[in-house]
């Protein structure tokens, strides 16, 4: 069973990296106006590198203050953290090399971002990158979990539980509903009292068998009863503008 979970993690990691790389390219090169895209110059360009770079996520708490994360794929998967600095990008030294799946990044504000990885999370601040104390709770092997930040703090889903980070300490863990305990979790918070979590079943997209997608809402204290998400495919990413307005992206099936 461990072997199959590991293979699935690699399968989803590759798919997610490819899709997110395409999305990052669109965000960097175009601006949506109504129903069309308007090409724009990529500014600032990423720093020149002799290595192949695979970006997996980007977060922009303000114009000109973006943080991007990924890996140098030609140097045994070295963790890569980039911070926008005026008209250029700077490469920040990571104190710990994250393992497994591609990292994610989410921000509370300028120079206050969290890099989600395995087995530790990292903080990107004005002074550079530091290791975040591990979130309490019950992690699940081979599952990275997810995190979403707002100005008040960050909600971290780690395996079977979730905890709130206030910038200094973690809250007491809360149990996550079993039907959203999935490897492909995505999370989006609009405040400390509203977060939407979507979990993708192992068998989604027919590999190896048809699965299900379920969601649950965090109210600041506990999770709601799960609700099934309609559709034949998994959710790759999620963004909520308000408690009643969320956008989810998913791969298109033939």
C-alpha positions as CSV (number, residue, x, y, z in Angstrom):
1,X,0.0,0.0,0.0
2,X,2.9,2.4,0.8
3,X,4.3,1.8,-2.7
4,X,1.0,2.6,-4.4
5,X,0.5,5.8,-2.3
6,X,4.1,6.8,-3.1
7,X,3.5,6.3,-6.8
8,X,0.3,8.3,-6.6
9,X,2.0,11.1,-4.9
10,X,4.6,11.3,-7.7
11,X,1.9,11.1,-10.3
12,X,-0.1,13.9,-8.8
13,X,3.0,16.0,-8.1
14,X,4.0,15.8,-11.8
15,X,0.5,16.7,-13.0
16,X,0.2,19.5,-10.5
17,X,3.6,20.9,-11.4
18,X,2.8,20.9,-15.2
19,X,-0.6,22.6,-14.7
20,X,0.7,25.2,-12.2
21,X,3.7,26.0,-14.4
22,X,1.2,26.7,-17.2
23,X,-0.9,28.9,-14.9
24,X,2.1,30.8,-13.7
25,X,3.1,31.4,-17.3
26,X,-0.3,32.8,-18.1
27,X,-0.3,35.1,-15.0
28,X,3.1,36.4,-15.9
29,X,2.4,37.0,-19.6
30,X,-1.2,38.1,-19.8
31,X,-4.0,40.0,-18.1
32,X,-7.7,38.9,-18.3
33,X,-10.1,41.5,-19.6
34,X,-13.6,40.2,-19.8
35,X,-13.6,37.0,-21.7
36,X,-10.1,37.5,-23.4
37,X,-6.4,37.7,-22.4
38,X,-4.2,40.6,-23.3
39,X,-0.5,39.8,-23.7
40,X,1.9,41.8,-21.5
41,X,5.7,41.7,-21.0
42,X,7.0,39.5,-18.3
43,X,8.4,41.8,-15.7
44,X,10.5,41.2,-13.8
45,X,12.0,38.2,-15.5
46,X,13.3,35.3,-13.4
47,X,17.0,35.3,-12.7
48,X,19.3,33.5,-15.2
49,X,20.1,30.0,-14.0
50,X,22.2,27.1,-15.4
51,X,19.7,24.8,-13.8
52,X,16.2,23.8,-14.9
53,X,13.7,25.5,-12.6
54,X,10.2,24.2,-11.9
55,X,8.0,26.7,-10.1
56,X,5.1,25.1,-8.3
57,X,3.4,28.1,-6.6
58,X,3.4,31.9,-6.3
59,X,1.8,34.4,-3.9
60,X,1.6,38.2,-4.2
61,X,0.4,40.0,-1.0
62,X,0.9,43.3,-2.8
63,X,2.1,44.6,-6.2
64,X,5.9,44.1,-6.5
65,X,6.0,41.8,-3.4
66,X,5.6,38.3,-4.8
67,X,7.2,35.1,-3.5
68,X,7.6,32.1,-5.8
69,X,8.6,28.6,-4.8
70,X,9.7,25.4,-6.6
71,X,12.8,23.3,-7.3
72,X,15.9,23.3,-9.2
73,X,15.2,20.1,-11.1
74,X,18.8,19.5,-12.2
75,X,20.3,19.6,-8.7
76,X,18.5,16.7,-7.0
77,X,15.3,18.7,-6.3
78,X,16.9,21.6,-4.4
79,X,14.2,23.8,-2.8
80,X,14.0,27.2,-4.5
81,X,12.5,30.3,-2.9
82,X,12.4,33.5,-4.9
83,X,11.4,36.9,-3.7
84,X,10.5,39.9,-5.9
85,X,12.8,42.8,-5.2
86,X,12.0,45.9,-7.1
87,X,12.6,45.2,-10.8
88,X,14.3,41.8,-10.2
89,X,14.0,38.5,-8.3
90,X,16.3,37.4,-5.5
91,X,17.1,33.8,-4.6
92,X,16.7,33.2,-0.9
93,X,18.8,30.5,0.9
94,X,16.5,27.8,2.3
95,X,17.7,26.5,5.7
96,X,16.1,23.1,5.0
97,X,15.5,21.1,1.9
98,X,11.9,20.2,1.6
99,X,11.1,16.6,0.6
100,X,8.4,14.9,-1.5
101,X,5.8,17.0,-3.3
102,X,6.3,20.4,-4.8
103,X,6.0,23.2,-2.2
104,X,3.2,25.8,-1.9
105,X,3.4,29.4,-0.7
106,X,0.7,31.6,1.0
107,X,1.1,35.0,2.6
108,X,-0.3,37.1,5.5
109,X,1.3,40.2,4.1
110,X,4.5,41.7,2.7
111,X,7.6,39.8,4.1
112,X,5.3,37.4,5.9
113,X,4.8,34.3,3.9
114,X,4.7,30.6,4.7
115,X,6.1,27.8,2.4
116,X,4.2,24.6,2.8
117,X,6.4,21.5,2.5
118,X,7.4,18.1,4.0
119,X,8.3,17.4,6.7
120,X,8.6,21.1,7.8
121,X,7.2,24.5,6.8
122,X,9.3,27.6,6.1
123,X,8.7,31.3,6.8
124,X,9.8,34.0,4.4
125,X,10.4,37.3,6.2
126,X,12.3,40.4,5.8
127,X,15.4,38.7,7.2
128,X,15.2,35.7,4.9
129,X,13.9,32.1,5.2
130,X,13.5,30.3,8.6
131,X,12.0,27.0,9.8
132,X,8.6,27.2,11.3
133,X,7.9,25.0,14.5
134,X,6.0,21.9,13.4
135,X,2.2,22.1,13.6
136,X,0.8,19.9,16.4
137,X,-1.7,17.1,15.6
138,X,-1.6,13.9,13.7
139,X,0.2,13.9,10.4
140,X,-0.6,11.2,7.8
141,X,2.3,9.5,6.0
142,X,3.0,10.7,2.5
143,X,0.5,13.5,2.8
144,X,1.8,17.1,2.8
145,X,-1.5,18.8,3.7
146,X,-2.1,22.4,2.9
147,X,-2.2,25.9,4.3
148,X,-3.9,29.2,3.7
149,X,-3.1,32.6,5.3
150,X,-5.0,35.8,5.9
151,X,-3.8,38.9,7.8
152,X,-4.8,37.4,11.1
153,X,-2.9,34.2,10.7
154,X,-2.8,30.9,8.8
155,X,-4.7,27.6,8.9
156,X,-2.6,24.5,8.5
157,X,-4.2,21.2,7.6
158,X,-1.8,18.4,8.4
159,X,-3.1,14.9,7.8
160,X,-5.9,14.1,10.3
161,X,-6.0,17.5,12.0
162,X,-5.8,21.3,11.5
163,X,-4.2,24.1,13.6
164,X,-4.2,27.9,13.4
165,X,-0.9,29.8,13.3
166,X,-1.1,33.4,14.8
167,X,2.5,34.2,13.8
168,X,4.0,32.9,17.0
169,X,2.3,29.7,18.2
170,X,-0.1,27.0,16.9
171,X,-3.6,26.4,18.3
172,X,-4.9,23.2,19.7
173,X,-5.5,20.8,16.8
174,X,-9.0,20.2,15.5
175,X,-10.1,17.0,13.8
176,X,-10.6,17.2,10.0
177,X,-13.7,15.3,8.6
178,X,-12.6,11.9,7.3
179,X,-14.1,12.4,3.9
180,X,-11.7,15.3,3.1
181,X,-8.7,13.5,4.4
182,X,-7.2,13.2,1.0
183,X,-3.8,13.5,-0.6
184,X,-4.9,16.2,-3.0
185,X,-6.2,18.8,-0.5
186,X,-6.6,22.5,-1.4
187,X,-7.6,25.2,1.1
188,X,-8.6,28.9,0.9
189,X,-9.4,31.3,3.8
190,X,-11.1,34.6,3.7
191,X,-10.8,35.3,7.4
192,X,-9.9,33.5,10.7
193,X,-13.5,32.3,10.9
194,X,-14.0,31.1,7.3
195,X,-11.9,28.6,5.3
196,X,-13.0,26.2,2.6
197,X,-11.1,22.8,2.3
198,X,-11.5,20.5,-0.7
199,X,-10.2,17.0,-0.6
200,X,-9.7,14.7,-3.6
201,X,-10.2,11.0,-3.3
202,X,-7.4,8.7,-4.2
203,X,-9.3,7.2,-7.2
204,X,-10.2,10.5,-8.8
205,X,-9.9,10.6,-12.6
206,X,-10.3,6.9,-12.8
207,X,-6.8,6.1,-11.3
208,X,-7.1,3.3,-10.2
209,X,-10.8,3.6,-9.6
210,X,-13.3,6.5,-9.7
211,X,-13.2,8.6,-6.6
212,X,-15.0,11.5,-5.0
213,X,-14.3,15.1,-4.1
214,X,-15.6,16.5,-0.9
215,X,-15.5,19.9,0.9
216,X,-15.8,21.2,4.4
217,X,-15.9,24.7,5.9
218,X,-13.9,25.9,8.9
219,X,-15.7,28.4,11.2
220,X,-12.8,29.3,13.5
221,X,-13.5,26.5,15.9
222,X,-14.5,23.3,14.0
223,X,-15.2,21.9,10.5
224,X,-18.7,21.6,9.0
225,X,-20.2,18.3,7.8
226,X,-18.7,17.4,4.4
227,X,-20.4,18.4,1.1
228,X,-19.8,16.5,-2.1
229,X,-18.4,18.6,-5.0
230,X,-20.0,17.7,-8.3
231,X,-17.9,16.8,-11.3
232,X,-15.8,13.9,-12.7
233,X,-12.4,15.3,-11.9
234,X,-10.3,16.6,-8.9
235,X,-9.7,20.2,-7.8
236,X,-6.2,21.5,-8.5
237,X,-6.5,24.9,-6.9
238,X,-9.0,27.0,-5.0
239,X,-9.4,30.8,-4.3
240,X,-12.1,32.4,-2.3
241,X,-12.9,36.1,-2.5
242,X,-15.6,35.9,0.2
243,X,-17.4,33.2,2.2
244,X,-19.9,32.9,-0.6
245,X,-17.7,33.3,-3.7
246,X,-15.0,30.8,-4.5
247,X,-13.3,29.7,-7.7
248,X,-11.8,26.3,-8.3
249,X,-9.7,25.0,-11.2
250,X,-9.6,21.4,-12.4
251,X,-8.0,19.5,-15.3
252,X,-10.2,19.0,-18.3
253,X,-11.1,15.5,-19.2
254,X,-11.7,14.4,-22.8
